[in-house]
């Protein structure tokens, strides 16, 4: 067994996670083997913003206006989009040609396996229908074709690394991507001020994704990722980047954190949906990108059930909170982020 060590960069507290099963080959996200590995992991330190319990944080004075700008009467939705692959510590590394944001990307090479899944594989539930796999397409074909954000997420538990790519594609020359980011899973370190990541907010995607192993255990213990149509030309902790020309204070900033109201009754929801909603009461969701309003990112795992019930939740059931250590980024012009 492999003992996973997590070091909290802010508090210098050393926390040992549970024993990791041996990882000797790439493991796809939607398997019992992945469930066992993920259940043993500490994904970022316990005091990382993604893991912060915000149930008692004060409501932002501008909450009602921000919710209205997103759509108070619009339903909560979801994309079955953000997949990932768990790689072994000795996974061979390959170069990636970064085409659009090389100055705001981390250097390779990267441990990309042959079965690396591209965003939306293998299910078909996304507002961008053109980005979905075509009927009968193989994973290798999907690695090469298609449109959309095409996120690629690599989780390396033993080495404590998370590699994320925006618009990743396999070509005859090898892998290319518009942006590449590496996060240290054992650290609270953030992107440099003003830098993007594979997400417009400069945040990691993986810690925000709802996974099957979580709902099966009955607890989602981290913040989720949500998209909205229009954001403000500003960002707030823990985000590092904005992607908008708009300055209306009623619009949410990148990194804006919303929480499901504590009095919202989840008792009539199916089990998987209820677990997600209870997590939203305690950990909330962070505005991470521009897209359709109120869309959560959920792993495209065939084992999920009853998620369509989430549409019974409306925007007015959420409130914007004042985040811990609020720090708004500069409003000066910045390079346009992925949208």
C-alpha positions as CSV (number, residue, x, y, z in Angstrom):
1,X,0.0,0.0,0.0
2,X,1.1,3.6,-0.7
3,X,0.8,6.2,2.1
4,X,-0.3,9.6,0.7
5,X,1.2,12.5,2.5
6,X,-0.5,15.9,2.4
7,X,1.3,19.0,3.5
8,X,-0.7,22.1,4.3
9,X,1.3,25.1,3.0
10,X,-0.6,27.7,5.0
11,X,-0.7,26.1,8.4
12,X,2.3,23.7,8.1
13,X,0.1,20.9,9.4
14,X,1.0,17.5,8.1
15,X,-2.0,15.3,7.3
16,X,-1.8,11.7,6.3
17,X,-4.6,10.4,4.0
18,X,-5.7,6.8,4.0
19,X,-3.6,4.1,2.3
20,X,-3.7,4.4,-1.5
21,X,-4.2,1.1,-3.4
22,X,-1.2,0.4,-5.7
23,X,-1.5,2.3,-9.0
24,X,0.4,0.5,-11.7
25,X,-1.5,1.5,-14.8
26,X,-3.8,4.3,-15.9
27,X,-7.2,4.1,-14.2
28,X,-10.3,5.6,-15.8
29,X,-12.6,7.8,-13.6
30,X,-15.7,5.7,-13.9
31,X,-14.4,2.4,-12.3
32,X,-14.5,0.8,-8.9
33,X,-10.7,1.0,-8.9
34,X,-10.9,4.7,-9.3
35,X,-13.5,4.9,-6.5
36,X,-11.0,3.2,-4.1
37,X,-8.2,5.5,-5.0
38,X,-10.2,8.7,-4.7
39,X,-11.7,7.6,-1.4
40,X,-8.1,7.4,0.0
41,X,-6.9,10.7,-1.3
42,X,-6.7,14.1,0.4
43,X,-7.4,16.4,-2.5
44,X,-5.6,19.6,-1.6
45,X,-5.0,20.4,2.1
46,X,-8.0,20.5,4.5
47,X,-7.8,24.3,4.8
48,X,-7.8,24.8,1.0
49,X,-10.6,27.1,-0.3
50,X,-12.1,24.1,-2.1
51,X,-12.5,22.3,1.1
52,X,-13.7,25.2,3.3
53,X,-17.0,24.8,5.1
54,X,-18.8,28.1,4.3
55,X,-22.2,27.3,5.9
56,X,-21.9,30.1,8.4
57,X,-20.3,32.7,6.1
58,X,-22.2,36.0,5.9
59,X,-24.4,36.8,2.9
60,X,-23.0,39.4,0.5
61,X,-25.0,42.6,0.6
62,X,-25.3,42.5,-3.2
63,X,-26.5,38.8,-3.2
64,X,-30.0,39.4,-4.4
65,X,-28.8,41.5,-7.4
66,X,-26.1,39.0,-8.4
67,X,-28.5,36.1,-8.3
68,X,-31.0,38.1,-10.3
69,X,-28.4,38.8,-13.0
70,X,-27.7,35.1,-13.3
71,X,-31.4,34.2,-13.4
72,X,-33.4,33.9,-10.2
73,X,-36.1,31.9,-11.9
74,X,-33.7,29.7,-14.0
75,X,-33.3,26.1,-12.9
76,X,-30.1,24.5,-11.6
77,X,-28.6,22.3,-14.3
78,X,-25.5,20.1,-14.9
79,X,-23.1,18.9,-17.5
80,X,-21.9,15.3,-17.5
81,X,-18.6,16.7,-18.8
82,X,-15.5,16.6,-16.6
83,X,-13.9,13.2,-16.8
84,X,-10.3,12.4,-15.7
85,X,-7.7,9.6,-15.6
86,X,-5.6,8.6,-12.7
87,X,-2.0,7.9,-13.7
88,X,0.6,5.7,-12.1
89,X,3.8,7.4,-10.7
90,X,5.9,6.0,-13.5
91,X,3.6,7.0,-16.3
92,X,5.8,8.0,-19.3
93,X,5.8,11.7,-20.0
94,X,5.2,13.3,-23.4
95,X,5.6,16.9,-24.7
96,X,2.5,19.1,-25.3
97,X,2.6,21.9,-27.8
98,X,0.9,24.9,-26.0
99,X,-0.6,27.0,-28.8
100,X,-2.5,29.9,-27.3
101,X,-1.4,30.7,-23.7
102,X,2.3,29.5,-23.5
103,X,3.2,32.4,-21.2
104,X,0.4,31.5,-18.7
105,X,1.1,27.7,-18.9
106,X,3.3,25.4,-16.9
107,X,6.1,23.5,-18.6
108,X,5.9,19.8,-19.6
109,X,6.4,17.1,-20.4
110,X,3.2,15.5,-19.0
111,X,2.1,12.0,-18.0
112,X,-0.6,11.6,-20.7
113,X,-1.6,7.9,-21.2
114,X,-3.1,6.4,-24.4
115,X,-6.5,6.2,-22.8
116,X,-6.6,9.9,-21.7
117,X,-10.3,11.0,-21.9
118,X,-11.3,14.3,-23.4
119,X,-14.1,16.3,-21.8
120,X,-17.6,14.8,-22.4
121,X,-16.4,11.2,-22.9
122,X,-18.3,8.9,-22.9
123,X,-21.8,10.4,-22.0
124,X,-23.9,12.9,-23.9
125,X,-25.3,15.6,-21.6
126,X,-23.9,19.0,-22.4
127,X,-25.3,22.3,-23.5
128,X,-22.7,22.4,-26.3
129,X,-24.0,19.5,-28.4
130,X,-21.3,20.0,-31.0
131,X,-18.7,19.1,-28.5
132,X,-20.2,15.7,-27.8
133,X,-18.9,12.4,-29.1
134,X,-20.5,11.3,-32.4
135,X,-22.4,8.0,-32.3
136,X,-20.0,5.1,-32.7
137,X,-16.9,7.2,-32.2
138,X,-14.0,5.6,-30.3
139,X,-12.0,7.3,-27.6
140,X,-8.9,7.6,-30.0
141,X,-11.1,9.3,-32.6
142,X,-12.6,11.6,-30.0
143,X,-9.1,12.6,-28.8
144,X,-8.5,13.9,-32.4
145,X,-11.8,15.5,-33.4
146,X,-14.5,17.7,-32.0
147,X,-15.0,21.2,-30.7
148,X,-15.6,22.9,-27.4
149,X,-13.4,23.3,-24.4
150,X,-12.0,19.8,-24.6
151,X,-10.6,19.7,-21.1
152,X,-8.1,16.9,-20.3
153,X,-7.5,16.1,-16.6
154,X,-4.7,13.9,-15.3
155,X,-4.6,13.0,-11.6
156,X,-1.2,11.7,-10.2
157,X,-1.9,10.8,-6.6
158,X,1.5,9.4,-5.7
159,X,3.4,12.4,-7.0
160,X,0.8,14.7,-5.7
161,X,0.2,16.5,-9.0
162,X,-2.8,17.5,-11.0
163,X,-2.4,18.4,-14.7
164,X,-5.2,20.1,-16.6
165,X,-5.4,21.2,-20.2
166,X,-7.8,23.4,-22.2
167,X,-8.6,22.4,-25.8
168,X,-6.4,19.4,-25.7
169,X,-6.1,17.4,-28.9
170,X,-4.1,14.4,-30.2
171,X,-2.5,15.1,-33.6
172,X,-0.2,13.2,-35.9
173,X,2.7,15.2,-34.3
174,X,1.5,14.4,-30.8
175,X,-0.5,16.3,-28.2
176,X,-1.3,19.9,-28.3
177,X,-3.4,22.2,-26.1
178,X,-4.3,25.9,-25.9
179,X,-3.3,26.0,-22.2
180,X,-1.6,23.7,-19.7
181,X,-1.6,24.0,-15.9
182,X,0.0,21.9,-13.1
183,X,-1.3,22.1,-9.6
184,X,0.4,20.7,-6.5
185,X,-2.2,18.6,-4.7
186,X,-0.3,19.0,-1.4
187,X,-0.2,22.8,-1.4
188,X,-2.5,25.8,-1.2
189,X,-0.4,27.7,-3.8
190,X,-2.5,29.5,-6.4
191,X,-1.8,30.6,-9.9
192,X,0.2,33.8,-10.3
193,X,-1.9,37.0,-10.0
194,X,-3.8,37.5,-13.3
195,X,-3.0,34.1,-14.8
196,X,-5.6,31.9,-16.3
197,X,-5.7,28.1,-16.1
198,X,-7.7,25.5,-18.1
199,X,-10.7,27.4,-16.6
200,X,-11.3,31.1,-17.1
201,X,-11.1,31.8,-13.4
202,X,-7.6,30.5,-13.1
203,X,-8.8,27.7,-10.8
204,X,-8.4,23.9,-11.0
205,X,-11.3,21.9,-12.4
206,X,-10.8,18.5,-10.8
207,X,-11.5,19.4,-7.1
208,X,-14.8,20.9,-8.2
209,X,-16.2,17.9,-10.1
210,X,-19.0,15.8,-8.5
211,X,-17.7,12.2,-8.6
212,X,-19.6,8.9,-8.2
213,X,-17.5,7.7,-5.2
214,X,-18.7,10.8,-3.3
215,X,-22.4,10.3,-3.8
216,X,-22.1,6.6,-3.1
217,X,-20.5,7.4,0.3
218,X,-23.3,10.0,0.9
219,X,-21.1,13.2,1.2
220,X,-19.7,15.8,-1.1
221,X,-17.2,17.7,1.0
222,X,-15.9,20.3,-1.4
223,X,-17.1,23.3,-3.4
224,X,-18.5,22.7,-6.9
225,X,-17.9,24.5,-10.2
226,X,-20.7,26.5,-11.8
227,X,-20.9,28.5,-15.0
228,X,-22.9,31.6,-15.8
229,X,-23.6,33.5,-19.0
230,X,-22.2,36.9,-18.0
231,X,-19.5,37.7,-15.5
232,X,-17.9,40.9,-14.3
233,X,-14.5,42.2,-15.3
234,X,-13.1,41.2,-11.9
235,X,-12.2,38.2,-9.8
236,X,-12.4,37.4,-6.1
237,X,-10.4,34.9,-3.9
238,X,-9.6,32.2,-4.7
239,X,-10.0,33.0,-8.5
240,X,-7.0,34.6,-10.3
241,X,-8.4,35.7,-13.6
242,X,-11.4,37.4,-15.2
243,X,-12.9,36.9,-18.7
244,X,-15.3,39.7,-19.3
245,X,-15.6,43.3,-20.6
246,X,-18.5,44.1,-18.3
247,X,-18.3,46.3,-15.2
248,X,-21.9,46.0,-13.9
249,X,-21.6,45.4,-10.1
250,X,-24.7,43.2,-10.3
251,X,-22.8,40.6,-12.3
252,X,-20.8,37.9,-10.5
253,X,-17.0,38.0,-10.5
254,X,-14.9,35.0,-11.4
255,X,-14.6,33.1,-8.1
256,X,-17.9,34.3,-6.7
257,X,-19.2,31.8,-4.2
258,X,-22.8,30.8,-4.0
259,X,-24.5,28.7,-1.3
260,X,-27.8,26.8,-1.3
261,X,-30.0,28.3,1.4
262,X,-29.9,26.3,4.7
263,X,-33.7,26.1,4.8
264,X,-34.0,24.5,1.4
265,X,-35.7,21.1,1.9
266,X,-33.8,18.3,0.1
267,X,-35.7,15.4,1.7
268,X,-37.8,14.6,-1.4
269,X,-34.9,14.5,-3.8
270,X,-33.4,11.2,-5.1
271,X,-30.3,10.1,-3.1
272,X,-27.6,11.2,-5.5
273,X,-29.2,14.6,-6.1
274,X,-29.8,15.1,-2.4
275,X,-26.1,14.4,-1.6
276,X,-25.1,17.1,-4.1
277,X,-27.6,19.6,-2.7
278,X,-26.5,19.1,0.9
279,X,-22.9,19.7,-0.2
280,X,-24.0,22.9,-1.8
281,X,-25.4,24.1,1.6
282,X,-22.1,23.5,3.3
283,X,-19.4,24.1,0.7
284,X,-21.2,26.1,-2.1
285,X,-20.1,26.5,-5.7
286,X,-17.6,28.8,-7.3
287,X,-18.2,30.7,-10.6
288,X,-15.4,29.3,-12.7
289,X,-16.3,30.0,-16.4
290,X,-18.7,31.6,-18.8
291,X,-21.4,29.3,-20.1
292,X,-25.0,28.6,-19.6
293,X,-26.3,29.8,-16.3
294,X,-26.4,27.5,-13.2
295,X,-24.6,24.5,-14.7
296,X,-22.6,22.2,-12.4
297,X,-19.9,20.0,-13.6
298,X,-20.5,16.3,-12.9
299,X,-18.3,13.4,-14.0
300,X,-19.8,11.6,-17.0
301,X,-20.2,8.4,-15.0
302,X,-23.0,5.9,-16.0
303,X,-23.6,5.1,-12.4
304,X,-25.3,8.4,-11.5
305,X,-29.0,8.3,-11.0
306,X,-31.8,10.8,-10.5
307,X,-29.7,13.9,-11.4
308,X,-32.6,15.3,-13.5
309,X,-34.3,16.2,-10.2
310,X,-31.7,19.0,-9.7
311,X,-33.8,21.1,-12.1
312,X,-36.4,21.6,-9.3
313,X,-33.9,23.9,-7.7
314,X,-34.0,27.6,-8.9
315,X,-31.5,30.4,-8.8
316,X,-33.5,32.1,-6.1
317,X,-32.7,29.2,-3.8
318,X,-29.0,30.4,-3.7
319,X,-27.3,33.2,-2.0
320,X,-23.9,34.8,-2.6
321,X,-21.6,34.7,0.4
322,X,-18.7,36.9,1.5
323,X,-15.7,34.6,1.0
324,X,-12.9,34.1,3.5
325,X,-10.0,36.4,2.9
326,X,-11.8,38.3,0.1
327,X,-9.4,39.8,-2.3
328,X,-10.5,41.3,-5.6
329,X,-8.1,41.3,-8.5
330,X,-7.1,44.3,-10.5
331,X,-9.6,45.7,-13.0
332,X,-6.9,46.7,-15.5
333,X,-7.0,45.2,-19.0
334,X,-5.8,41.6,-19.1
335,X,-5.4,39.0,-21.8
336,X,-8.7,37.4,-22.7
337,X,-9.2,34.0,-20.9
338,X,-10.7,30.8,-22.3
339,X,-14.5,31.3,-22.6
